[in-house]
Amino acid sequence: QRQLVESGGGSVQAVGSLRLSCAASRSVFIYISYCMGWFRQAPGKEREGVAQIDSSGRTDYADSVKGRFTISLDNARNTLYLQVNSLKPEDTAMFYCAARIDGCRVLSRAWFIYWGQGTQVTVSS
């Protein structure tokens, strides 16, 4: 069973930074083609895509985070990262890691099959 475990969330002040991590079971990375992404869900709102990266290293970002967030993969450690900089109070949300054994498509919750339990990011003004 493929597992995703997020960590790195916390409480920070506006303009602060965090690095979120998602440890994936090796069974995700042995495939030639896969897509991994980060999503977030604020209270009372829909879960939205933040960023995704495929096995070739191609990335895609939501407009709201371009220039502030960076997604990356460390294949040797089976770990997905999300560097979040210049945080704003509106970034406050539960952040989820997701994966699919296939290439990336549109950054959409419906595309991803495997999900972690989430890590909370809280930004104060």
C-alpha positions as a LaTeX table, in Angstrom:
\begin{tabular}{lrrr}
\hline
Residue & $x$ (\AA) & $y$ (\AA) & $z$ (\AA) \\
\hline
Gln1 & 0.00 & 0.00 & 0.00 \\
Arg2 & 1.38 & 3.34 & $-0.99$ \\
Gln3 & 1.73 & 5.76 & 1.91 \\
Leu4 & 2.33 & 9.47 & 2.07 \\
Val5 & 3.28 & 11.18 & 5.33 \\
Glu6 & 3.53 & 14.97 & 5.54 \\
Ser7 & 5.52 & 17.01 & 8.04 \\
Gly8 & 6.96 & 20.48 & 8.46 \\
Gly9 & 3.86 & 22.51 & 9.09 \\
Gly10 & 3.63 & 25.02 & 11.90 \\
Ser11 & 2.68 & 28.51 & 12.99 \\
Val12 & 4.59 & 31.42 & 11.49 \\
Gln13 & 4.18 & 35.14 & 11.09 \\
Ala14 & 3.44 & 36.74 & 7.76 \\
Val15 & 6.39 & 36.86 & 5.30 \\
Gly16 & 7.87 & 33.86 & 7.09 \\
Ser17 & 8.88 & 30.57 & 5.48 \\
Leu18 & 8.43 & 26.83 & 6.00 \\
Arg19 & 9.54 & 23.70 & 4.21 \\
Leu20 & 6.93 & 21.01 & 4.01 \\
Ser21 & 7.98 & 17.41 & 3.45 \\
Cys22 & 6.12 & 14.37 & 2.22 \\
Ala23 & 7.76 & 11.00 & 2.76 \\
Ala24 & 6.49 & 8.52 & 0.20 \\
Ser25 & 6.75 & 4.78 & 0.27 \\
Arg26 & 9.22 & 3.54 & $-2.32$ \\
Ser27 & 6.44 & 1.91 & $-4.30$ \\
Val28 & 5.60 & 5.31 & $-5.79$ \\
Phe29 & 9.07 & 6.10 & $-7.08$ \\
Ile30 & 9.85 & 2.77 & $-8.74$ \\
Tyr31 & 7.49 & 3.67 & $-11.57$ \\
Ile32 & 8.74 & 5.41 & $-14.71$ \\
Ser33 & 5.90 & 7.87 & $-14.72$ \\
Tyr34 & 4.28 & 9.44 & $-11.70$ \\
Cys35 & 2.86 & 12.72 & $-10.58$ \\
Met36 & 3.09 & 14.19 & $-7.09$ \\
Gly37 & 1.39 & 17.28 & $-5.83$ \\
Trp38 & 0.55 & 19.55 & $-2.95$ \\
Phe39 & $-2.95$ & 20.69 & $-2.16$ \\
Arg40 & $-4.37$ & 22.84 & 0.61 \\
Gln41 & $-7.72$ & 23.24 & 2.27 \\
Ala42 & $-8.72$ & 26.19 & 4.40 \\
Pro43 & $-11.67$ & 25.94 & 6.82 \\
Gly44 & $-14.94$ & 26.13 & 4.93 \\
Lys45 & $-13.26$ & 26.04 & 1.54 \\
Glu46 & $-12.67$ & 23.46 & $-1.17$ \\
Arg47 & $-9.36$ & 21.63 & $-1.41$ \\
Glu48 & $-7.28$ & 23.40 & $-4.04$ \\
Gly49 & $-4.17$ & 22.48 & $-5.96$ \\
Val50 & $-0.99$ & 24.32 & $-5.05$ \\
Ala51 & 1.74 & 22.67 & $-7.12$ \\
Gln52 & 2.62 & 19.44 & $-8.88$ \\
Ile53 & 5.72 & 17.78 & $-10.27$ \\
Asp54 & 6.14 & 14.78 & $-12.54$ \\
Ser55 & 8.85 & 12.14 & $-12.76$ \\
Ser56 & 10.70 & 14.25 & $-15.35$ \\
Gly57 & 10.83 & 17.23 & $-13.04$ \\
Arg58 & 8.25 & 19.33 & $-14.82$ \\
Thr59 & 6.36 & 21.58 & $-12.44$ \\
Asp60 & 3.08 & 23.42 & $-12.39$ \\
Tyr61 & 1.83 & 25.99 & $-9.88$ \\
Ala62 & $-1.39$ & 27.67 & $-8.95$ \\
Asp63 & $-1.29$ & 31.37 & $-9.87$ \\
Ser64 & $-1.75$ & 32.35 & $-6.23$ \\
Val65 & 1.58 & 30.81 & $-5.19$ \\
Lys66 & 3.81 & 31.39 & $-8.23$ \\
Gly67 & 7.06 & 33.03 & $-7.19$ \\
Arg68 & 6.53 & 32.15 & $-3.53$ \\
Phe69 & 6.27 & 28.35 & $-3.41$ \\
Thr70 & 8.68 & 25.81 & $-4.88$ \\
Ile71 & 7.98 & 22.10 & $-5.29$ \\
Ser72 & 10.82 & 19.61 & $-5.55$ \\
Leu73 & 11.59 & 15.90 & $-5.39$ \\
Asp74 & 14.42 & 14.01 & $-3.76$ \\
Asn75 & 14.25 & 10.60 & $-5.38$ \\
Ala76 & 17.06 & 9.21 & $-3.25$ \\
Arg77 & 15.03 & 9.94 & $-0.11$ \\
Asn78 & 11.61 & 9.21 & $-1.64$ \\
Thr79 & 10.59 & 12.64 & $-0.44$ \\
Leu80 & 8.54 & 15.47 & $-1.92$ \\
Tyr81 & 9.09 & 19.02 & $-0.67$ \\
Leu82 & 7.25 & 22.30 & $-0.79$ \\
Gln83 & 9.26 & 25.38 & 0.10 \\
Val84 & 6.80 & 28.09 & 1.07 \\
Asn85 & 8.12 & 31.65 & 1.30 \\
Ser86 & 6.59 & 35.08 & 1.83 \\
Leu87 & 3.66 & 33.49 & 3.62 \\
Lys88 & 0.41 & 35.40 & 3.94 \\
Pro89 & $-2.45$ & 34.91 & 6.41 \\
Glu90 & $-4.58$ & 33.67 & 3.52 \\
Asp91 & $-2.15$ & 30.77 & 3.08 \\
Thr92 & $-3.41$ & 29.32 & 6.37 \\
Ala93 & $-4.66$ & 25.83 & 5.58 \\
Met94 & $-4.11$ & 22.12 & 5.96 \\
Phe95 & $-1.59$ & 21.10 & 3.32 \\
Tyr96 & $-1.87$ & 17.65 & 1.74 \\
Cys97 & 0.53 & 15.60 & $-0.33$ \\
Ala98 & $-0.91$ & 13.53 & $-3.18$ \\
Ala99 & 0.33 & 11.08 & $-5.78$ \\
Arg100 & $-0.71$ & 9.21 & $-8.87$ \\
Ile101 & 1.13 & 6.52 & $-10.81$ \\
Asp102 & 0.83 & 8.33 & $-14.13$ \\
Gly103 & 1.88 & 11.62 & $-15.65$ \\
Cys104 & 0.56 & 14.92 & $-14.45$ \\
Arg105 & $-2.51$ & 16.49 & $-15.99$ \\
Val106 & $-4.42$ & 19.55 & $-14.86$ \\
Leu107 & $-3.69$ & 20.39 & $-11.23$ \\
Ser108 & $-6.91$ & 18.91 & $-9.94$ \\
Arg109 & $-7.90$ & 17.00 & $-6.84$ \\
Ala110 & $-9.77$ & 14.49 & $-9.02$ \\
Trp111 & $-6.57$ & 13.38 & $-10.81$ \\
Phe112 & $-4.75$ & 12.15 & $-7.70$ \\
Ile113 & $-5.31$ & 8.74 & $-6.14$ \\
Tyr114 & $-3.14$ & 8.59 & $-3.01$ \\
Trp115 & $-3.30$ & 11.13 & $-0.21$ \\
Gly116 & $-1.54$ & 11.89 & 3.04 \\
Gln117 & $-3.17$ & 13.00 & 6.28 \\
Gly118 & $-2.03$ & 16.61 & 6.01 \\
Thr119 & 0.12 & 19.09 & 7.89 \\
Gln120 & $-1.27$ & 22.35 & 9.26 \\
Val121 & 0.17 & 25.73 & 8.24 \\
Thr122 & $-1.02$ & 28.76 & 10.21 \\
Val123 & 0.11 & 32.26 & 9.26 \\
Ser124 & $-0.53$ & 35.20 & 11.57 \\
Ser125 & $-0.43$ & 38.85 & 10.57 \\
\hline
\end{tabular}
